């Protein structure tokens, strides 16, 4: 079991997970997002290979368009 802190809230997951799988789990697949892990921006190109670890602090921002 690992604990991730996402936008300030603790989330427990049964197994280690990569960024791409977490985005899918959060229902954000296909949305324009920016993700910061422990104070560093994670490039979209590395979402599938960036493995998350117990205690990671994530900030997820979803871009919203409007007019």
N, C-alpha and C positions, 0 to 999 in steps of 0.2 A: 504494500500500500504506500502510495506517495501523496504528499500534500503540496498543492500549488496554490499560490496566492494570486488570484486573478482580479485585477481592478480593486484590490483591497480586501477581497473576500476569500476565505479558505475553501478550497475544493479538494476533496479526497478522491483519488482514483485508485482502482485495484492494481493496476500495472503501470510500469513506465510507458511513456507515450511520446511521440514526436509532435512538433508544432502542427503539421498538416492534419494529423489525426485529432488533435485537440480542437482545431478550428472546425472540423467536421462534427465533433461531439457537441460543440457549442452552437451548432446550427448556423455557422457563418460562412460556409462554403459558397463561393461565387460572389461574395460581397467584397467591396474594396476596404481592406483593413490595413492598419499599421500595428505591428506588435513589437513591444519592447520587453526584453528579458534581462532582469537584473541590471537595468540601467542602460542596456545597449540595444539598438534597433536590430531586429532580425530581418535580413533581406528575404523577400518573397522567394527568391531562387533557392534558399536553403531550408524552407519550411519542412520539406520531406526528410531532410537529413539531420535537422537540429533536434537532438534528443533532450527532453526535459528531465530535470532531476528533482528529487525531494527538496522542498523548501524554496524552489525558484519563485521569484516575484515577477509577475507578468502584468503589463498594461496593454490592453487591447482597445484600439480606437477604430470605430466603424465610420467611414466617410459617408456623409449624408448630403445629397444634392438637393437643390431647391432653386426657386427663382423668384 
